[in-house]
Structure formats: structure tokens, C-alpha cells
Amino acid sequence: MKKLWTLLLTLLVAFALVACAADTPTETPDDETPVETPDETPDETPDETPDADGTVGENDLYLITDVGTIDDKSFNQGSWEGLEMYADEVGVKANYIQPLDQSDADYTTAISQAVDAGAKIIVTPGFLFANVVLEAQDQYPDVKFVIVDSTPNNGAPEPENYVEKTGDNTVSILYKEEQSGFLAGYAAVKEGYTSLGFMGGMAVPAVVRFGYGFAAGADYAAQELDVDVTMKYTYLNSFNPDPQFQTQAGSWYNEGVEVIHAAAGGAGNSVMAAAETADKWMIGVDVDQKDESPRVLTSAMKNLRGSVYEAVKSAYEGEWLGGQVLNLGVTEEGTQISDDFSRFENFTQEDYDQVYQDLIDDKDGLASGIPTLETTDDPSTLEFERVTIEVVE
């Protein structure tokens, strides 16, 4: 009889959870951008469920997009894939909200919508969430936040007014983008290209690191090959595609630039289009973008999918990573370039493996010697032995 009562109680609890999930709103107002969720949810629950709250609920897992969408082939998509991977593993759906606009108010509204819908985990990819998460982690102490590419801070320009706090219910994931950029620049020059370009979306820390690393890697390869390299360098002040960016990239290609590394989110699509028109090369960013165009030579990547997956998983299984600021590089397998070398003719897997290990070992100060924002905040002041930077305003 006791077993029968236990079974009945379990069935009643399961029914209540399903009913609550059905009543929980999963959409923004009808006249606004909808909350999107995957079309299909696995029919069966997994054999094992996380032991934090017993189960992972249908509305536990949310992502709020930054500028762009979950299929932007950049950091939104990489972060979404990490959340979705864990959701699929435990047999629930992953949910997301695309804010109406790019503002703290809209991001705050989106987080509130997710919490009201039952969110237990909220992933926020992008530095624009820094101030919002700083406040939200205190406002919603029972919700766990995963902020990607930033830490919770108020963004105050003066150091004495600056506030930074990764709360116990938040994990911050940063990457050593300068290492991904380094690998991409090294590969481009080892392949034989000596006229390069860098187009960053905005001069935010992650983008700056990509650019500095790209130049440093090019210089390292140039020294090995005893060649000189020129590099045009600019910030587009946007992460959105724009015809003027395609025109500018096309102009660079016409002037002799052979490869442009675009660390620019959606704006990189404009550079990609210019590369296709000019039959030149571009280097993608954040995720492997080789399938987006036959003119993508490689991509300077960071392990968004894997790191977001591990952070979300830690909320339910094992030890929650809350309160930590993770800074992932080659040692943690957090940075790399595409593992598809089919578009290279000269740069080899052996070349890559060697320089990758040299970065891990910091051979002759290789990794520690890459310029940083602390050493210079102006790319026009960058100095290399064999690379000349031309900053284009």
C-alpha cells in the first residue's frame, strides 16, 4: 500500500508540473517579437535527471539575445547551441527571447518576461548585458545567470565609479580572444598572404583582443617566413550588416587586401559578401563560419557552445560555478580556429598543432607578449617587427 501511495503522489506531482508548464506564458505580446522555442521536444524524459531541484522544468532554461538572433552564426548562436545541447540532453526545451531593441530597458524587460515564465537559468550573451545583469542578479536571487563575454558591471567610465560584481547566482564567461586572433593571423600569413585587413564591430574588449591577436599572429608568422606584412585596421561601430560595410570591404580588396578578419557579428556578413564578389578571402569569428560562404578561409573561434553547456549543467549537476569569472583560452580548449583545413594549401595541421602548443607553453613569451588593452588602447600605436598597421577611420 505504501508503494501505491508513493506512485500516486508521484503521478499527481508530475501532472501538476505539466499543468503549470502549460499555463506559463512563452511569448511576448502579440504585436512584438515572439519568444521562440524549438519546434520539437523529445517524447521521453531522460533516464536520469539533475538532482538540484529534482528535475529540469520545461520553462527553466532561457537565453536573451544580444544584438542579432540565435541563428546569427556568431556569439548568439554559439551560446544558444550550448543551452540547447543541455536541454536536449535532459529532455526539455530551450527557450529564448529577442528583446525589442538594444537598450538596458528592453534587456531588463526581457529578463523579467523570462522570470515570469518560470526561468531558473538565464543565459545573456554579450557585453551589453553587463549593467542589466549587475542589477538582475540581486533582483532575482533565486535565478541563475550565465553572462557571456562580460562580467556584471555598471560600465562607469571613471575607475573610482566603476562597479563590478559577479554574484553567487551568476557565472561570467570570458575568452582569450587574442589567442584565437593570433592563430588566425598566423595561419593567414603562413598560407602566404601578406596584405591583410581587420574589421571589428565595435572597440569593445573582446573585439579589440581579436584584432590585437590577429596582428600579433601575423607578425609571428612573418618573422618565421622573413616577409613583411601590411594590415588595414578599422572599427565599424556596429555589429549589424550594412551595405556601406560591404562597399568598404570591397574597396579594401580592390586596393590589394587579400584576407579580412571580420570580428563584427552580423556585420561580418557584409564583409563576407564583399569577399565573394572580389573572389578574395575573409576570416570568420566566434563560431566556425566556413559553411556560410566558400570564401571563408577559416574562423577565429571560441568555445561558446561547450562553455555555456558546462555552465548550465553545473547549475543542476555537480558544483554550480556561480561567483566565478572564467577566462578561457588554449589551455582550457576555449579558443581555436576551425579544424577544417581544406581551404589552405600551405598551412598545415602540423603547423597549427605546433603553434597551438607554443601558445599553451607560452614559448618565449608568445602568449603573454600579445598586446592588450592594458598596454595600448590605440591600434595605431601597435608596433611589430614585420607587420605595419594602417588604421582607417
C-alpha positions as CSV (number, residue, x, y, z in Angstrom):
1,M,0.0,0.0,0.0
2,K,2.8,2.4,0.8
3,K,4.3,1.8,-2.7
4,L,0.9,2.5,-4.2
5,W,0.6,5.9,-2.4
6,T,4.1,6.8,-3.5
7,L,3.2,6.0,-7.1
8,L,0.0,8.1,-6.9
9,L,1.8,11.0,-5.3
10,T,4.5,10.9,-8.0
11,L,1.8,10.9,-10.7
12,L,0.0,13.9,-9.1
13,V,3.2,15.9,-8.9
14,A,4.1,15.1,-12.5
15,F,0.6,16.2,-13.5
16,A,0.9,19.5,-11.6
17,L,4.2,20.3,-13.2
18,V,2.8,19.7,-16.7
19,A,-0.2,21.9,-16.0
20,C,2.0,24.7,-14.7
21,A,4.2,24.5,-17.7
22,A,1.2,24.7,-20.0
23,D,-0.1,27.8,-18.2
24,T,3.2,29.6,-18.3
25,P,3.5,32.2,-21.0
26,T,6.2,31.6,-23.6
27,E,5.5,34.5,-25.9
28,T,6.0,38.2,-25.8
29,P,2.9,40.4,-26.6
30,D,1.3,39.5,-30.0
31,D,2.4,42.8,-31.6
32,E,6.0,42.3,-30.5
33,T,8.8,39.9,-31.3
34,P,7.8,36.4,-30.1
35,V,9.7,34.1,-27.8
36,E,11.0,31.3,-30.0
37,T,11.4,27.8,-28.9
38,P,12.4,24.7,-30.8
39,D,9.6,23.0,-32.7
40,E,10.1,19.6,-31.2
41,T,10.7,18.3,-27.7
42,P,11.9,14.8,-27.1
43,D,8.9,12.5,-26.3
44,E,10.7,10.8,-23.4
45,T,12.4,12.2,-20.3
46,P,16.0,11.1,-19.7
47,D,16.7,8.1,-17.5
48,E,18.5,10.4,-15.1
49,T,17.6,13.9,-14.1
50,P,19.7,16.6,-12.3
51,D,19.5,16.5,-8.6
52,A,19.4,20.2,-7.7
53,D,15.6,20.6,-7.7
54,G,14.8,17.0,-8.8
55,T,14.0,17.8,-12.4
56,V,14.7,20.4,-15.1
57,G,11.4,22.1,-15.9
58,E,10.1,22.9,-19.4
59,N,10.5,26.6,-18.7
60,D,13.7,26.5,-16.7
61,L,16.2,27.3,-19.5
62,Y,16.2,30.7,-21.2
63,L,18.5,32.8,-23.4
64,I,18.1,36.5,-24.0
65,T,19.7,37.5,-27.3
66,D,22.0,40.5,-27.7
67,V,22.1,42.3,-31.0
68,G,21.0,39.8,-33.6
69,T,19.3,36.4,-33.4
70,I,20.0,32.8,-32.3
71,D,20.9,32.0,-35.9
72,D,23.4,34.8,-36.4
73,K,26.3,32.4,-37.0
74,S,28.1,34.2,-34.2
75,F,28.1,34.5,-30.4
76,N,24.3,34.4,-30.0
77,Q,24.1,31.2,-32.0
78,G,27.1,29.6,-30.2
79,S,25.6,30.4,-26.8
80,W,22.2,29.2,-27.8
81,E,23.6,25.9,-29.1
82,G,25.2,25.3,-25.7
83,L,21.9,25.9,-23.9
84,E,20.0,23.8,-26.4
85,M,22.6,21.0,-26.1
86,Y,21.9,20.7,-22.3
87,A,18.2,21.0,-22.8
88,D,18.2,18.1,-25.4
89,E,20.3,16.1,-23.0
90,V,17.8,16.3,-20.2
91,G,14.8,16.1,-22.4
92,V,13.3,19.6,-22.1
93,K,13.1,22.6,-24.5
94,A,15.3,25.6,-24.5
95,N,13.6,29.0,-24.7
96,Y,14.8,32.4,-25.9
97,I,13.6,35.9,-26.0
98,Q,14.7,38.5,-28.6
99,P,14.5,42.0,-27.0
100,L,12.6,44.6,-29.0
101,D,15.6,47.0,-29.1
102,Q,19.2,47.4,-28.0
103,S,18.8,49.1,-24.6
104,D,19.1,48.3,-20.9
105,A,15.3,48.9,-20.6
106,D,14.5,46.3,-23.2
107,Y,17.0,43.8,-21.9
108,T,15.6,44.2,-18.4
109,T,12.0,43.7,-19.7
110,A,13.2,40.5,-21.5
111,I,14.7,39.1,-18.3
112,S,11.5,39.9,-16.4
113,Q,9.5,38.1,-19.0
114,A,11.8,35.0,-18.7
115,V,11.5,35.1,-14.9
116,D,7.7,35.4,-15.1
117,A,7.6,32.4,-17.4
118,G,9.5,30.4,-14.8
119,A,13.1,30.7,-15.9
120,K,15.6,29.2,-13.5
121,I,18.7,29.7,-15.7
122,I,19.1,32.8,-18.0
123,V,22.0,33.0,-20.4
124,T,22.9,36.5,-21.6
125,P,25.5,36.6,-24.4
126,G,27.2,39.9,-25.0
127,F,28.8,42.8,-23.2
128,L,25.6,44.9,-23.5
129,F,24.1,42.9,-20.6
130,A,26.8,43.9,-18.1
131,N,24.7,46.6,-16.4
132,V,21.5,44.7,-16.6
133,V,22.8,41.5,-15.1
134,L,24.5,43.6,-12.3
135,E,21.1,44.6,-11.2
136,A,19.1,41.5,-12.1
137,Q,21.3,39.1,-10.2
138,D,20.3,41.0,-7.0
139,Q,16.7,41.4,-8.0
140,Y,16.2,37.7,-8.8
141,P,18.5,35.9,-6.3
142,D,16.8,32.6,-7.0
143,V,17.6,32.8,-10.7
144,K,21.0,31.7,-12.0
145,F,22.6,33.9,-14.7
146,V,25.3,33.0,-17.2
147,I,26.8,36.1,-18.8
148,V,29.0,35.6,-21.8
149,D,31.7,37.9,-23.0
150,S,31.4,40.2,-20.0
151,T,31.1,40.5,-16.2
152,P,28.2,42.2,-14.4
153,N,29.3,45.8,-14.1
154,N,27.9,49.3,-14.4
155,G,30.2,50.4,-17.2
156,A,31.2,53.7,-15.4
157,P,34.0,55.4,-17.4
158,E,35.9,56.5,-14.3
159,P,37.7,53.8,-12.3
160,E,36.5,55.3,-9.0
161,N,32.9,55.0,-10.0
162,Y,33.2,51.5,-11.6
163,V,31.3,48.7,-10.0
164,E,31.9,45.0,-10.9
165,K,30.3,42.1,-9.2
166,T,29.8,38.5,-10.2
167,G,27.2,37.4,-7.7
168,D,26.9,33.9,-6.3
169,N,24.0,33.3,-8.6
170,T,26.0,34.4,-11.7
171,V,28.9,32.9,-13.7
172,S,30.8,35.1,-16.1
173,I,32.4,33.5,-19.1
174,L,35.3,35.4,-20.8
175,Y,37.6,34.2,-23.5
176,K,41.1,35.0,-24.5
177,E,40.1,36.1,-28.0
178,E,43.6,37.4,-28.6
179,Q,44.7,33.8,-28.8
180,S,42.0,32.9,-31.5
181,G,43.0,36.0,-33.4
182,F,46.7,35.1,-33.1
183,L,46.0,31.6,-34.6
184,A,44.0,33.1,-37.4
185,G,46.7,35.8,-38.3
186,Y,49.4,33.2,-38.1
187,A,47.5,30.8,-40.4
188,A,46.8,33.6,-43.0
189,V,50.5,34.6,-43.3
190,K,51.8,31.0,-43.2
191,E,49.4,30.4,-46.1
192,G,51.2,33.1,-48.0
193,Y,49.1,36.2,-47.6
194,T,50.9,39.4,-46.7
195,S,48.2,42.1,-47.3
196,L,45.6,41.7,-44.5
197,G,42.7,43.6,-43.1
198,F,40.9,43.7,-39.8
199,M,37.3,45.0,-39.4
200,G,36.0,45.0,-35.8
201,G,32.4,45.6,-35.0
202,M,32.9,47.9,-32.0
203,A,36.0,48.7,-30.0
204,V,34.8,46.6,-27.0
205,P,37.3,44.4,-25.2
206,A,36.5,41.1,-26.9
207,V,36.8,42.7,-30.4
208,V,40.0,44.6,-29.5
209,R,41.5,41.3,-28.3
210,F,40.7,39.6,-31.6
211,G,42.3,42.4,-33.6
212,Y,45.5,42.7,-31.5
213,G,45.9,38.9,-31.6
214,F,45.4,38.8,-35.3
215,A,48.2,41.3,-35.8
216,A,50.5,39.6,-33.4
217,G,49.9,36.2,-35.0
218,A,50.6,37.6,-38.4
219,D,53.8,39.1,-37.2
220,Y,55.0,35.8,-35.6
221,A,54.5,34.0,-38.9
222,A,56.1,36.9,-40.9
223,Q,59.2,36.6,-38.7
224,E,59.3,32.8,-39.4
225,L,58.9,33.4,-43.1
226,D,61.1,36.5,-43.3
227,V,58.4,38.6,-45.0
228,D,56.8,41.9,-44.4
229,V,53.0,42.3,-43.9
230,T,50.7,45.2,-44.1
231,M,47.3,45.4,-42.3
232,K,44.4,47.8,-42.7
233,Y,42.6,48.1,-39.4
234,T,39.2,49.7,-38.5
235,Y,36.2,49.5,-36.2
236,L,32.8,49.7,-38.0
237,N,30.9,50.9,-34.9
238,S,28.2,48.3,-35.5
239,F,27.5,44.6,-35.3
240,N,24.8,44.7,-37.9
241,P,25.1,44.1,-41.6
242,D,25.2,47.3,-43.7
243,P,25.7,47.9,-47.5
244,Q,28.4,50.5,-46.6
245,F,30.5,47.9,-44.9
246,Q,30.3,45.7,-48.0
247,T,31.4,48.7,-50.0
248,Q,34.3,49.5,-47.7
249,A,35.5,45.9,-47.6
250,G,35.2,45.8,-51.4
251,S,37.3,48.9,-51.6
252,W,40.0,47.2,-49.4
253,Y,40.0,44.2,-51.6
254,N,40.3,46.3,-54.8
255,E,43.3,48.0,-53.2
256,G,45.1,44.7,-52.8
257,V,44.0,43.3,-49.4
258,E,43.9,39.5,-49.7
259,V,42.2,38.5,-46.4
260,I,40.0,40.4,-44.0
261,H,39.3,39.1,-40.5
262,A,35.9,40.4,-39.5
263,A,35.2,40.3,-35.8
264,A,32.0,42.1,-36.2
265,G,29.0,39.8,-35.5
266,G,26.3,40.2,-38.2
267,A,28.4,43.0,-39.9
268,G,30.8,40.2,-40.9
269,N,28.1,39.1,-43.4
270,S,28.8,42.3,-45.3
271,V,32.5,41.6,-45.4
272,M,31.7,38.0,-46.5
273,A,29.6,39.3,-49.4
274,A,32.4,41.6,-50.5
275,A,34.9,38.7,-50.4
276,E,32.6,36.6,-52.6
277,T,32.3,39.5,-55.1
278,A,36.0,40.1,-55.2
279,D,36.9,36.4,-55.1
280,K,39.1,37.1,-52.0
281,W,39.2,35.6,-48.5
282,M,37.7,36.6,-45.2
283,I,38.2,35.0,-41.8
284,G,35.1,34.5,-39.6
285,V,34.6,34.9,-35.9
286,D,33.3,33.3,-32.7
287,V,31.9,30.1,-34.4
288,D,33.0,28.1,-37.5
289,Q,31.6,30.1,-40.4
290,K,33.0,28.1,-43.2
291,D,29.6,26.8,-44.3
292,E,28.3,30.3,-44.7
293,S,30.5,31.0,-47.7
294,P,33.1,29.4,-49.9
295,R,35.3,32.5,-49.3
296,V,35.7,31.9,-45.6
297,L,39.3,30.8,-45.2
298,T,39.0,29.9,-41.5
299,S,37.4,31.3,-38.4
300,A,38.8,32.7,-35.1
301,M,36.6,30.7,-32.7
302,K,35.8,30.5,-29.0
303,N,34.1,27.5,-27.5
304,L,30.8,29.2,-26.8
305,R,28.8,26.1,-27.1
306,G,30.9,24.0,-24.8
307,S,31.4,26.6,-22.1
308,V,27.7,27.6,-21.9
309,Y,26.8,24.0,-21.8
310,E,29.1,23.3,-18.9
311,A,28.0,26.4,-17.0
312,V,24.3,25.5,-17.3
313,K,25.0,21.9,-16.5
314,S,26.8,23.0,-13.3
315,A,23.5,24.5,-12.1
316,Y,21.9,21.1,-11.9
317,E,24.7,18.6,-11.8
318,G,27.8,18.8,-9.7
319,E,29.0,22.1,-8.3
320,W,27.4,25.4,-9.5
321,L,30.1,27.7,-11.0
322,G,28.3,30.8,-9.6
323,G,30.5,33.7,-8.3
324,Q,33.3,32.7,-10.7
325,V,34.8,34.6,-13.7
326,L,36.1,32.1,-16.2
327,N,38.7,33.2,-18.6
328,L,39.1,30.5,-21.2
329,G,42.0,30.2,-23.6
330,V,44.0,27.5,-25.4
331,T,44.9,25.7,-22.2
332,E,41.2,25.2,-21.4
333,E,40.4,24.5,-25.1
334,G,38.3,27.7,-25.1
335,T,39.9,29.3,-28.1
336,Q,40.9,27.9,-31.5
337,I,40.4,28.2,-35.3
338,S,38.3,25.9,-37.5
339,D,39.5,22.3,-37.5
340,D,38.7,22.2,-41.3
341,F,42.0,22.9,-43.2
342,S,40.6,22.1,-46.6
343,R,40.8,25.7,-47.9
344,F,44.5,26.0,-47.0
345,E,47.2,25.0,-49.5
346,N,50.3,25.7,-47.5
347,F,49.3,26.0,-43.8
348,T,49.1,22.5,-42.3
349,Q,47.6,20.7,-39.4
350,E,51.2,20.2,-38.1
351,D,51.8,23.9,-38.3
352,Y,48.7,24.6,-36.3
353,D,49.4,21.9,-33.7
354,Q,52.9,23.3,-33.1
355,V,51.8,27.0,-32.7
356,Y,48.9,25.9,-30.6
357,Q,51.2,24.1,-28.2
358,D,53.6,27.0,-28.2
359,L,50.8,29.3,-27.0
360,I,49.9,26.8,-24.3
361,D,53.5,26.7,-23.2
362,D,53.9,30.5,-23.6
363,K,57.1,29.7,-25.5
364,D,59.4,32.7,-25.4
365,G,56.5,34.8,-24.0
366,L,54.4,34.0,-27.1
367,A,51.0,34.2,-25.4
368,S,51.9,36.8,-22.7
369,G,53.5,39.0,-25.3
370,I,50.3,39.7,-27.3
371,P,49.4,43.4,-26.8
372,T,46.4,44.1,-24.5
373,L,44.2,47.0,-23.7
374,E,46.4,47.5,-20.7
375,T,49.4,48.0,-22.9
376,T,47.7,50.1,-25.5
377,D,44.1,51.3,-26.3
378,D,45.0,52.7,-29.7
379,P,45.8,50.3,-32.5
380,S,47.7,53.0,-34.3
381,T,50.4,52.7,-31.6
382,L,50.9,48.9,-32.1
383,E,54.4,48.1,-33.0
384,F,55.6,44.8,-34.6
385,E,58.8,43.7,-36.2
386,R,57.3,42.7,-39.6
387,V,53.7,43.9,-39.6
388,T,52.7,47.6,-40.4
389,I,49.3,48.7,-39.2
390,E,47.3,51.3,-41.1
391,V,44.3,52.5,-39.0
392,V,41.4,53.5,-41.3
393,E,39.0,55.9,-39.6
